[in-house]
């Protein structure tokens, strides 16, 4: 728990109009769905693979060659298979004639092209493959794109050592950015590549302004980064105390009405980290959360303690160094010893929960893209065969990042183990791992995460997946950084489809919105005939179920496509989530209802 003590700093004299705080009230209007959930995800479909199958999503790094001379990518794995086969290569650029890989774009870019080619390796014969390319915005919703020029998605393969390639070898999908609603969709975009209906690779790029805490110590950039994170910033500045000492403070509207929630502590540490990055000479840093026009809850710490937290991310140790008080704007003074009574009266007593993420200065670092390639991408289910997994980490200036920590995870219907689980990139921004096949047929998604940015590729084990849509849903969710373990139909009529997403043992209610949107997007894409979409999230040995009809999801997509601005998009999301939460339920592992979502929410997140 934070230590409460009296503080004394220079009074703030500027009066700022009180901002409105939006609080959603969820209306529960239905009984719980009676579904058997764990271990009952049925297997219903079989995918016929292209022959010979696409071997991988390996990306070659042949630096220095341009379009007409180079495949879309620049980096070959250190080890390669000697057997004949085919490899999907991809890249992102702003020029349809230049396939140089770009990790980050700014919103003023006219267009973004997603390139794809398929190369022949080790004497494989020339063939044609159909490549499907799909753009997904940072919020998980599909974004319309079109083929460039005469491209159709059908590509003719060419030898991997060829000196050049032409339009017949390329599939370029393009989106418009500058001057369109896409320019507002900043964050990490996802591009899915499928060949023969099978998800082969998930690539990502960042669309972002150059307002990043990790790239600049400019105060304006730090303030913008807080705003980009969704905080309502009232004031962000540094000033001088009566004794000549410098201190910095930020005033924000609270992100949560629960003073002890992990969302609140996340806002506190994000604010302190932003101040530390922007004002390195200030000895004390203050975060004020304005709960009313008169009162602000103040959290402050010494700059050295904030820096230590940024370096080691040990919140439990850092919490002991944060002091809490209440500032009275009418008297320009702190309540001091009376602050505890004020807080208990208005917010109740409680312990401050650990923030779910590292401080903002670490989260909003310079990483723009993580690329994962694998060779080969098909292994026999013999328990011994191995594939080389290569990860390339790029910053937002499209340069390789050395010494970046990379964590590997595997998921899917197949079995495979990866070593090491954690490693770091070399001087070229590259890291390797080895995947060893298990003895169970299926698909294994390999996800690499570096400081919150993810990339993934898929390996086929043995005869491959017997439920390709389920594996594609899992691969999609893993590519977004969500731990999805199962997907499939919940009924014999194949009308209701679900995905199980594990958020861990501790999360707040706001953290379920991302998995809901991404999960329903993945289900809608891969199970187009389903009429009901369900995202299931385990919570304390039971299950939260969030349902929506396909028509309701499609209506959200239409509203987002027609939305003229961010306000309209936010309204569409809010209305959709209100609808979903209104039908949600809390059930046990056998599908028996425990409570409505409203009762669950009140009991677990609002204390009454």
Secondary structure in CASP SS format (residue, H / E / C, confidence):
PFRMAT SS
TARGET T0000
AUTHOR 0000-0000-0000
METHOD secondary structure of the structure
MODEL  1
X C 1.00
X C 1.00
X E 1.00
X E 1.00
X C 1.00
X C 1.00
X C 1.00
X C 1.00
X C 1.00
X C 1.00
X C 1.00
X C 1.00
X C 1.00
X C 1.00
X C 1.00
X C 1.00
X C 1.00
X C 1.00
X C 1.00
X C 1.00
X C 1.00
X C 1.00
X C 1.00
X C 1.00
X C 1.00
X C 1.00
X C 1.00
X C 1.00
X C 1.00
X C 1.00
X C 1.00
X C 1.00
X C 1.00
X C 1.00
X C 1.00
X C 1.00
X C 1.00
X C 1.00
X C 1.00
X C 1.00
X C 1.00
X C 1.00
X C 1.00
X C 1.00
X C 1.00
X C 1.00
X C 1.00
X C 1.00
X C 1.00
X C 1.00
X C 1.00
X C 1.00
X C 1.00
X E 1.00
X E 1.00
X E 1.00
X C 1.00
X C 1.00
X C 1.00
X C 1.00
X C 1.00
X C 1.00
X C 1.00
X C 1.00
X C 1.00
X C 1.00
X C 1.00
X C 1.00
X C 1.00
X C 1.00
X C 1.00
X C 1.00
X C 1.00
X C 1.00
X C 1.00
X C 1.00
X C 1.00
X C 1.00
X C 1.00
X C 1.00
X C 1.00
X C 1.00
X C 1.00
X C 1.00
X E 1.00
X E 1.00
X E 1.00
X E 1.00
X E 1.00
X E 1.00
X E 1.00
X E 1.00
X E 1.00
X C 1.00
X E 1.00
X C 1.00
X C 1.00
X E 1.00
X C 1.00
X C 1.00
X C 1.00
X C 1.00
X C 1.00
X E 1.00
X E 1.00
X C 1.00
X C 1.00
X C 1.00
X C 1.00
X C 1.00
X E 1.00
X E 1.00
X E 1.00
X E 1.00
X E 1.00
X E 1.00
X E 1.00
X E 1.00
X E 1.00
X E 1.00
X E 1.00
X C 1.00
X C 1.00
X C 1.00
X C 1.00
X C 1.00
X C 1.00
X E 1.00
X E 1.00
X E 1.00
X E 1.00
X E 1.00
X E 1.00
X E 1.00
X E 1.00
X E 1.00
X C 1.00
X C 1.00
X C 1.00
X C 1.00
X C 1.00
X E 1.00
X E 1.00
X C 1.00
X C 1.00
X E 1.00
X E 1.00
X C 1.00
X C 1.00
X C 1.00
X C 1.00
X C 1.00
X C 1.00
X E 1.00
X E 1.00
X E 1.00
X C 1.00
X E 1.00
X E 1.00
X C 1.00
X C 1.00
X C 1.00
X C 1.00
X C 1.00
X C 1.00
X C 1.00
X H 1.00
X H 1.00
X H 1.00
X C 1.00
X E 1.00
X E 1.00
X E 1.00
X E 1.00
X E 1.00
X E 1.00
X C 1.00
X C 1.00
X C 1.00
X C 1.00
X H 1.00
X H 1.00
X H 1.00
X H 1.00
X C 1.00
X C 1.00
X E 1.00
X E 1.00
X E 1.00
X E 1.00
X E 1.00
X E 1.00
X E 1.00
X E 1.00
X E 1.00
X C 1.00
X C 1.00
X E 1.00
X E 1.00
X E 1.00
X E 1.00
X E 1.00
X E 1.00
X E 1.00
X E 1.00
X E 1.00
X E 1.00
X C 1.00
X C 1.00
X C 1.00
X C 1.00
X C 1.00
X C 1.00
X C 1.00
X C 1.00
X C 1.00
X C 1.00
X C 1.00
X H 1.00
X H 1.00
X H 1.00
X H 1.00
X H 1.00
X H 1.00
X H 1.00
X H 1.00
X H 1.00
X H 1.00
X C 1.00
X C 1.00
X C 1.00
X E 1.00
X E 1.00
X E 1.00
X E 1.00
X E 1.00
X E 1.00
X E 1.00
X E 1.00
X E 1.00
X C 1.00
X C 1.00
X C 1.00
X C 1.00
X C 1.00
X E 1.00
X E 1.00
X E 1.00
X E 1.00
X E 1.00
X E 1.00
X E 1.00
X E 1.00
X C 1.00
X C 1.00
X C 1.00
X C 1.00
X C 1.00
X C 1.00
X C 1.00
X C 1.00
X H 1.00
X H 1.00
X H 1.00
X H 1.00
X H 1.00
X H 1.00
X H 1.00
X H 1.00
X H 1.00
X H 1.00
X H 1.00
X H 1.00
X H 1.00
X H 1.00
X H 1.00
X H 1.00
X H 1.00
X C 1.00
X C 1.00
X C 1.00
X C 1.00
X C 1.00
X E 1.00
X E 1.00
X E 1.00
X E 1.00
X E 1.00
X E 1.00
X E 1.00
X C 1.00
X C 1.00
X C 1.00
X C 1.00
X E 1.00
X E 1.00
X E 1.00
X E 1.00
X E 1.00
X E 1.00
X E 1.00
X E 1.00
X H 1.00
X H 1.00
X H 1.00
X H 1.00
X H 1.00
X H 1.00
X H 1.00
X H 1.00
X H 1.00
X H 1.00
X C 1.00
X C 1.00
X H 1.00
X H 1.00
X H 1.00
X H 1.00
X H 1.00
X C 1.00
X C 1.00
X C 1.00
X E 1.00
X E 1.00
X E 1.00
X E 1.00
X E 1.00
X E 1.00
X C 1.00
X C 1.00
X C 1.00
X C 1.00
X E 1.00
X E 1.00
X C 1.00
X H 1.00
X H 1.00
X H 1.00
X H 1.00
X H 1.00
X H 1.00
X H 1.00
X H 1.00
X H 1.00
X H 1.00
X H 1.00
X H 1.00
X C 1.00
X C 1.00
X C 1.00
X C 1.00
X C 1.00
X C 1.00
X C 1.00
X C 1.00
X C 1.00
X C 1.00
X C 1.00
X C 1.00
X H 1.00
X H 1.00
X H 1.00
X H 1.00
X C 1.00
X C 1.00
X C 1.00
X E 1.00
X E 1.00
X E 1.00
X E 1.00
X E 1.00
X E 1.00
X E 1.00
X E 1.00
X E 1.00
X C 1.00
X C 1.00
X E 1.00
X E 1.00
X C 1.00
X C 1.00
X C 1.00
X C 1.00
X C 1.00
X C 1.00
X E 1.00
X E 1.00
X E 1.00
X E 1.00
X E 1.00
X E 1.00
X E 1.00
X E 1.00
X E 1.00
X E 1.00
X C 1.00
X C 1.00
X C 1.00
X C 1.00
X E 1.00
X C 1.00
X C 1.00
X C 1.00
X C 1.00
X E 1.00
X E 1.00
X E 1.00
X E 1.00
X E 1.00
X E 1.00
X E 1.00
X C 1.00
X C 1.00
X C 1.00
X C 1.00
X E 1.00
X E 1.00
X E 1.00
X E 1.00
X C 1.00
X C 1.00
X E 1.00
X E 1.00
X E 1.00
X C 1.00
X C 1.00
X C 1.00
X C 1.00
X C 1.00
X E 1.00
X E 1.00
X E 1.00
X E 1.00
X E 1.00
X E 1.00
X E 1.00
X E 1.00
X C 1.00
X C 1.00
X C 1.00
X C 1.00
X E 1.00
X E 1.00
X E 1.00
X E 1.00
X E 1.00
X E 1.00
X E 1.00
X E 1.00
X E 1.00
X C 1.00
X C 1.00
X E 1.00
X E 1.00
X E 1.00
X E 1.00
X E 1.00
X E 1.00
X E 1.00
X E 1.00
X E 1.00
X C 1.00
X C 1.00
X C 1.00
X C 1.00
X C 1.00
X C 1.00
X H 1.00
X H 1.00
X H 1.00
X H 1.00
X H 1.00
X H 1.00
X H 1.00
X H 1.00
X H 1.00
X H 1.00
X H 1.00
X H 1.00
X C 1.00
X C 1.00
X C 1.00
X E 1.00
X E 1.00
X E 1.00
X E 1.00
X E 1.00
X E 1.00
X E 1.00
X C 1.00
X C 1.00
X C 1.00
X C 1.00
X C 1.00
X C 1.00
X E 1.00
X E 1.00
X E 1.00
X E 1.00
X E 1.00
X E 1.00
X E 1.00
X C 1.00
X C 1.00
X C 1.00
X C 1.00
X C 1.00
X C 1.00
X H 1.00
X H 1.00
X H 1.00
X H 1.00
X H 1.00
X H 1.00
X H 1.00
X H 1.00
X H 1.00
X H 1.00
X H 1.00
X H 1.00
X H 1.00
X H 1.00
X H 1.00
X H 1.00
X H 1.00
X H 1.00
X C 1.00
X C 1.00
X C 1.00
X C 1.00
X C 1.00
X E 1.00
X E 1.00
X E 1.00
X E 1.00
X E 1.00
X E 1.00
X E 1.00
X E 1.00
X C 1.00
X C 1.00
X E 1.00
X E 1.00
X E 1.00
X E 1.00
X E 1.00
X E 1.00
X E 1.00
X E 1.00
X H 1.00
X H 1.00
X H 1.00
X H 1.00
X H 1.00
X H 1.00
X H 1.00
X H 1.00
X H 1.00
X H 1.00
X H 1.00
X H 1.00
X H 1.00
X C 1.00
X C 1.00
X C 1.00
X H 1.00
X H 1.00
X H 1.00
X H 1.00
X H 1.00
X H 1.00
X H 1.00
X H 1.00
X H 1.00
X H 1.00
X H 1.00
X H 1.00
X H 1.00
X H 1.00
X H 1.00
X H 1.00
X H 1.00
X H 1.00
X C 1.00
X E 1.00
X E 1.00
X E 1.00
X C 1.00
X C 1.00
X C 1.00
X C 1.00
X C 1.00
X E 1.00
X E 1.00
X E 1.00
X E 1.00
X H 1.00
X H 1.00
X H 1.00
X H 1.00
X H 1.00
X H 1.00
X H 1.00
X H 1.00
X H 1.00
X H 1.00
X C 1.00
X C 1.00
END
